[in-house]
């Protein structure tokens, strides 16, 4: 990380609460939490925004849109995190690997492929999105609110991924332990996974 992460000894108040929540959920403190522990109110606002977006979407669609945006942004951290959700809940590890590394559409339908395409365009250059992109999703059965939700998910990911990448936050070493090696490699689209703590 390009700035010093918040240590256990330095954390107090809301920052300590963020770290305690990580330990309770995962058994360790995530690298991005040690970054946002400097500004816990910002993290809380992000979590509220992203949670409200996610709550209005089908979870599989949210994860596909998020992975597409994160991959476009070359954010290993977010691609690993959300690729893991896809592999744990919706697809096989091999299907997720091929989806990300080979852009295979074998495990997704036409609407889901269009969702990922739109999310990628939002992350790459929002001005490149056209009415035809929106109409394509509508023709495949998405509602106008569905389209907006994809844009919201991708735009929110731009904030989070950009902060992590600009601050040099490496993906947690736990991903190398939790994911098959070929999947972890495919989802590492930018910064490498952190080395295990010594």
HUPEGI-V357729 format. One record per residue. RES is the residue in one letter. BURIAL is # if it has 9 or more other ideal C-beta (glycine too) atoms within 8 Angstrom, else .. Layout:
res: (RES RES)
burial: (BURIAL BURIAL)
This chain:
res: (X X X X X X X X X X X X X X X X X X X X X X X X X X X X X X X X X X X X X X X X X X X X X X X X X X X X X X X X X X X X X X X X X X X X X X X X X X X X X X X X X X X X X X X X X X X X X X X X X X X X X X X X X X X X X X X X X X X X X X X X X X X X X X X X X X X X X X X X X X X X X X X X X X X X X X X X X X X X X X X X X X X X X X X X X X X X X X X X X X X X X X X X X X X X X X X X X X X X X X)
burial: (# . . . # # . . . . # . . . # # # # # . . # # . . . . . # # # # # # # # # . . # . . # # . # . . # # . . # # . . # . . # # # # # # # # # # # # # # . # # # # # # # # # # # # # . . . # . # . # # # # # # . . . . # . # # . . # # # # # # # # # # # # # . . . . . # . . . # # . # # # . # . # . . . # # . # # # # # # # # # # # # # # # # # . # . # # # # # . # # . . # . . . # # . # # # # # # . # # . . . .)
